[in-house]
């Protein structure tokens, strides 16, 4: 039974913290730590003590280039002295997030993991629908482009019919 003192995470809050990297949906260690209510270095300490539970497809450390890219895209580090991370961030896949609940051993970790896993599952189900919608929008854009050309031809023909004939033409006959 969920603990009443643990705030429920909003679905949108979790979705905003999931991004794709190396072809996988992942979450940053700092985002997860914030959701679990622990400091990032404590989360990473727990992971280090249990590294055998986190193979490369569960968790990996960002390369310097990936960290720089995230820094510029999401401003993951604060400006100012002493605010930069000493180590490269870790990211966790859906399986890694699931494993974190067994490492952190708190009711909050269990409840947060349930919310995150449900969000990952929702994303997996929603993606094909979004891809289908994007495909249909592309089809409509293509059809509209073809209609634009046809409408242009119709307008040109109508203009030729509406405009008075040239008076410079010589009359045939009397």
PEHU-V868985 format. One record per residue. N is the residue number from 1. PHI is phi in whole degrees, -180 to 180 (NA if undefined). Layout:
N | PHI
N | PHI
This chain:
1 | NA
2 | -63
3 | -73
4 | -68
5 | -82
6 | -93
7 | -68
8 | -79
9 | -79
10 | -72
11 | -54
12 | -64
13 | -61
14 | -72
15 | -57
16 | -66
17 | -102
18 | -103
19 | -141
20 | -99
21 | -148
22 | 54
23 | 76
24 | -130
25 | -82
26 | -139
27 | -131
28 | -72
29 | -58
30 | -67
31 | -66
32 | -64
33 | -59
34 | -61
35 | -65
36 | -77
37 | 78
38 | -127
39 | -78
40 | -58
41 | -66
42 | -69
43 | -61
44 | -67
45 | -61
46 | -62
47 | -66
48 | -60
49 | -69
50 | -130
51 | -57
52 | -65
53 | -82
54 | -125
55 | -67
56 | -58
57 | -84
58 | -101
59 | -159
60 | -151
61 | -91
62 | -70
63 | -76
64 | -58
65 | -66
66 | -65
67 | -64
68 | -63
69 | -62
70 | -65
71 | -58
72 | -76
73 | -77
74 | -118
75 | 51
76 | -75
77 | -116
78 | -81
79 | -83
80 | 113
81 | -66
82 | 77
83 | -97
84 | -84
85 | -69
86 | -78
87 | -119
88 | -68
89 | -66
90 | -102
91 | -126
92 | -121
93 | -81
94 | -57
95 | -67
96 | -65
97 | -63
98 | -61
99 | -69
100 | -58
101 | -64
102 | -77
103 | -87
104 | -84
105 | 50
106 | -140
107 | -64
108 | -62
109 | -60
110 | -64
111 | -66
112 | -64
113 | -61
114 | -60
115 | -63
116 | -68
117 | -63
118 | -62
119 | -67
120 | -59
121 | -64
122 | -60
123 | -61
124 | -62
125 | -76
126 | -77
127 | -57
128 | -60
129 | -65
130 | -67
131 | -66
132 | -64
133 | -63
134 | -62
135 | -64
136 | -66
137 | -63
138 | -62
139 | -62
140 | -63
141 | -61
142 | -65
143 | -64
144 | -63
145 | -59
146 | -68
147 | -65
148 | -59
149 | -65
150 | -65
151 | -64
152 | -59
153 | -64
154 | -64
155 | -62
156 | -62
157 | -65
158 | -64
159 | -61
160 | -65
161 | -75
162 | -76
163 | -64
164 | -67
165 | -67
166 | -63
167 | -86
168 | -75
169 | -73
170 | -76
171 | -81
172 | -97
173 | 99
174 | -74
